[in-house]
């Protein structure tokens, strides 16, 4: 069976709305079977640093 990967992408701003000269686009990927483990660990790290576990981070 082929291994599946999840890909997550985001941009830093919308040039015409934020009046910025540059835009950054980033992405990460992970094996699908590790997604839940990675999401759990990211939420733990947020809480360890006093952030809401549901807060969006960049």
Chimera marker file (.cmm) of the C-alpha trace (Angstrom):
<marker_set name="trace">
<marker id="1" x="0.000" y="0.000" z="0.000" r="1" g="1" b="0" radius="0.5"/>
<marker id="2" x="1.206" y="3.526" z="-0.765" r="1" g="1" b="0" radius="0.5"/>
<marker id="3" x="2.086" y="5.824" z="2.123" r="1" g="1" b="0" radius="0.5"/>
<marker id="4" x="-0.135" y="8.923" z="2.406" r="1" g="1" b="0" radius="0.5"/>
<marker id="5" x="1.124" y="12.364" z="3.414" r="1" g="1" b="0" radius="0.5"/>
<marker id="6" x="-0.766" y="15.403" z="4.684" r="1" g="1" b="0" radius="0.5"/>
<marker id="7" x="0.442" y="18.773" z="3.383" r="1" g="1" b="0" radius="0.5"/>
<marker id="8" x="-0.323" y="22.049" z="5.204" r="1" g="1" b="0" radius="0.5"/>
<marker id="9" x="0.352" y="25.448" z="3.577" r="1" g="1" b="0" radius="0.5"/>
<marker id="10" x="-0.176" y="29.067" z="4.637" r="1" g="1" b="0" radius="0.5"/>
<marker id="11" x="0.768" y="32.552" z="3.496" r="1" g="1" b="0" radius="0.5"/>
<marker id="12" x="2.016" y="35.418" z="5.659" r="1" g="1" b="0" radius="0.5"/>
<marker id="13" x="-0.279" y="38.136" z="4.315" r="1" g="1" b="0" radius="0.5"/>
<marker id="14" x="-2.384" y="39.307" z="1.415" r="1" g="1" b="0" radius="0.5"/>
<marker id="15" x="-0.318" y="41.976" z="-0.323" r="1" g="1" b="0" radius="0.5"/>
<marker id="16" x="-3.179" y="44.163" z="-1.509" r="1" g="1" b="0" radius="0.5"/>
<marker id="17" x="-4.931" y="44.078" z="1.879" r="1" g="1" b="0" radius="0.5"/>
<marker id="18" x="-1.943" y="44.310" z="4.245" r="1" g="1" b="0" radius="0.5"/>
<marker id="19" x="0.053" y="46.823" z="2.165" r="1" g="1" b="0" radius="0.5"/>
<marker id="20" x="3.229" y="44.774" z="2.525" r="1" g="1" b="0" radius="0.5"/>
<marker id="21" x="6.019" y="44.600" z="-0.062" r="1" g="1" b="0" radius="0.5"/>
<marker id="22" x="6.631" y="40.898" z="0.420" r="1" g="1" b="0" radius="0.5"/>
<marker id="23" x="4.673" y="37.736" z="1.045" r="1" g="1" b="0" radius="0.5"/>
<marker id="24" x="5.998" y="34.475" z="2.468" r="1" g="1" b="0" radius="0.5"/>
<marker id="25" x="4.459" y="31.120" z="1.677" r="1" g="1" b="0" radius="0.5"/>
<marker id="26" x="5.342" y="28.130" z="3.811" r="1" g="1" b="0" radius="0.5"/>
<marker id="27" x="4.372" y="24.526" z="4.102" r="1" g="1" b="0" radius="0.5"/>
<marker id="28" x="5.000" y="21.361" z="6.055" r="1" g="1" b="0" radius="0.5"/>
<marker id="29" x="4.170" y="17.740" z="5.422" r="1" g="1" b="0" radius="0.5"/>
<marker id="30" x="3.827" y="14.672" z="7.602" r="1" g="1" b="0" radius="0.5"/>
<marker id="31" x="2.882" y="11.025" z="7.196" r="1" g="1" b="0" radius="0.5"/>
<marker id="32" x="-0.888" y="10.710" z="7.594" r="1" g="1" b="0" radius="0.5"/>
<marker id="33" x="-0.589" y="8.074" z="10.329" r="1" g="1" b="0" radius="0.5"/>
<marker id="34" x="1.427" y="10.499" z="12.534" r="1" g="1" b="0" radius="0.5"/>
<marker id="35" x="-0.934" y="13.508" z="12.157" r="1" g="1" b="0" radius="0.5"/>
<marker id="36" x="-2.803" y="13.000" z="15.449" r="1" g="1" b="0" radius="0.5"/>
<marker id="37" x="0.443" y="12.542" z="17.402" r="1" g="1" b="0" radius="0.5"/>
<marker id="38" x="1.943" y="15.703" z="15.860" r="1" g="1" b="0" radius="0.5"/>
<marker id="39" x="-1.224" y="17.769" z="16.473" r="1" g="1" b="0" radius="0.5"/>
<marker id="40" x="-1.295" y="16.602" z="20.117" r="1" g="1" b="0" radius="0.5"/>
<marker id="41" x="2.347" y="17.539" z="20.661" r="1" g="1" b="0" radius="0.5"/>
<marker id="42" x="1.910" y="20.988" z="19.073" r="1" g="1" b="0" radius="0.5"/>
<marker id="43" x="-1.035" y="21.665" z="21.416" r="1" g="1" b="0" radius="0.5"/>
<marker id="44" x="1.104" y="20.568" z="24.400" r="1" g="1" b="0" radius="0.5"/>
<marker id="45" x="3.911" y="22.952" z="23.382" r="1" g="1" b="0" radius="0.5"/>
<marker id="46" x="1.442" y="25.860" z="23.123" r="1" g="1" b="0" radius="0.5"/>
<marker id="47" x="0.150" y="25.187" z="26.649" r="1" g="1" b="0" radius="0.5"/>
<marker id="48" x="3.723" y="24.853" z="27.997" r="1" g="1" b="0" radius="0.5"/>
<marker id="49" x="4.349" y="28.411" z="26.746" r="1" g="1" b="0" radius="0.5"/>
<marker id="50" x="1.142" y="29.871" z="28.175" r="1" g="1" b="0" radius="0.5"/>
<marker id="51" x="-0.834" y="29.931" z="24.936" r="1" g="1" b="0" radius="0.5"/>
<marker id="52" x="-4.288" y="28.588" z="24.248" r="1" g="1" b="0" radius="0.5"/>
<marker id="53" x="-4.111" y="25.112" z="22.765" r="1" g="1" b="0" radius="0.5"/>
<marker id="54" x="-6.441" y="26.358" z="19.991" r="1" g="1" b="0" radius="0.5"/>
<marker id="55" x="-4.503" y="29.557" z="19.170" r="1" g="1" b="0" radius="0.5"/>
<marker id="56" x="-3.152" y="29.819" z="15.626" r="1" g="1" b="0" radius="0.5"/>
<marker id="57" x="0.636" y="30.101" z="15.618" r="1" g="1" b="0" radius="0.5"/>
<marker id="58" x="3.019" y="30.858" z="12.767" r="1" g="1" b="0" radius="0.5"/>
<link id1="1" id2="2" r="1" g="1" b="0" radius="0.2"/>
<link id1="2" id2="3" r="1" g="1" b="0" radius="0.2"/>
<link id1="3" id2="4" r="1" g="1" b="0" radius="0.2"/>
<link id1="4" id2="5" r="1" g="1" b="0" radius="0.2"/>
<link id1="5" id2="6" r="1" g="1" b="0" radius="0.2"/>
<link id1="6" id2="7" r="1" g="1" b="0" radius="0.2"/>
<link id1="7" id2="8" r="1" g="1" b="0" radius="0.2"/>
<link id1="8" id2="9" r="1" g="1" b="0" radius="0.2"/>
<link id1="9" id2="10" r="1" g="1" b="0" radius="0.2"/>
<link id1="10" id2="11" r="1" g="1" b="0" radius="0.2"/>
<link id1="11" id2="12" r="1" g="1" b="0" radius="0.2"/>
<link id1="12" id2="13" r="1" g="1" b="0" radius="0.2"/>
<link id1="13" id2="14" r="1" g="1" b="0" radius="0.2"/>
<link id1="14" id2="15" r="1" g="1" b="0" radius="0.2"/>
<link id1="15" id2="16" r="1" g="1" b="0" radius="0.2"/>
<link id1="16" id2="17" r="1" g="1" b="0" radius="0.2"/>
<link id1="17" id2="18" r="1" g="1" b="0" radius="0.2"/>
<link id1="18" id2="19" r="1" g="1" b="0" radius="0.2"/>
<link id1="19" id2="20" r="1" g="1" b="0" radius="0.2"/>
<link id1="20" id2="21" r="1" g="1" b="0" radius="0.2"/>
<link id1="21" id2="22" r="1" g="1" b="0" radius="0.2"/>
<link id1="22" id2="23" r="1" g="1" b="0" radius="0.2"/>
<link id1="23" id2="24" r="1" g="1" b="0" radius="0.2"/>
<link id1="24" id2="25" r="1" g="1" b="0" radius="0.2"/>
<link id1="25" id2="26" r="1" g="1" b="0" radius="0.2"/>
<link id1="26" id2="27" r="1" g="1" b="0" radius="0.2"/>
<link id1="27" id2="28" r="1" g="1" b="0" radius="0.2"/>
<link id1="28" id2="29" r="1" g="1" b="0" radius="0.2"/>
<link id1="29" id2="30" r="1" g="1" b="0" radius="0.2"/>
<link id1="30" id2="31" r="1" g="1" b="0" radius="0.2"/>
<link id1="31" id2="32" r="1" g="1" b="0" radius="0.2"/>
<link id1="32" id2="33" r="1" g="1" b="0" radius="0.2"/>
<link id1="33" id2="34" r="1" g="1" b="0" radius="0.2"/>
<link id1="34" id2="35" r="1" g="1" b="0" radius="0.2"/>
<link id1="35" id2="36" r="1" g="1" b="0" radius="0.2"/>
<link id1="36" id2="37" r="1" g="1" b="0" radius="0.2"/>
<link id1="37" id2="38" r="1" g="1" b="0" radius="0.2"/>
<link id1="38" id2="39" r="1" g="1" b="0" radius="0.2"/>
<link id1="39" id2="40" r="1" g="1" b="0" radius="0.2"/>
<link id1="40" id2="41" r="1" g="1" b="0" radius="0.2"/>
<link id1="41" id2="42" r="1" g="1" b="0" radius="0.2"/>
<link id1="42" id2="43" r="1" g="1" b="0" radius="0.2"/>
<link id1="43" id2="44" r="1" g="1" b="0" radius="0.2"/>
<link id1="44" id2="45" r="1" g="1" b="0" radius="0.2"/>
<link id1="45" id2="46" r="1" g="1" b="0" radius="0.2"/>
<link id1="46" id2="47" r="1" g="1" b="0" radius="0.2"/>
<link id1="47" id2="48" r="1" g="1" b="0" radius="0.2"/>
<link id1="48" id2="49" r="1" g="1" b="0" radius="0.2"/>
<link id1="49" id2="50" r="1" g="1" b="0" radius="0.2"/>
<link id1="50" id2="51" r="1" g="1" b="0" radius="0.2"/>
<link id1="51" id2="52" r="1" g="1" b="0" radius="0.2"/>
<link id1="52" id2="53" r="1" g="1" b="0" radius="0.2"/>
<link id1="53" id2="54" r="1" g="1" b="0" radius="0.2"/>
<link id1="54" id2="55" r="1" g="1" b="0" radius="0.2"/>
<link id1="55" id2="56" r="1" g="1" b="0" radius="0.2"/>
<link id1="56" id2="57" r="1" g="1" b="0" radius="0.2"/>
<link id1="57" id2="58" r="1" g="1" b="0" radius="0.2"/>
</marker_set>
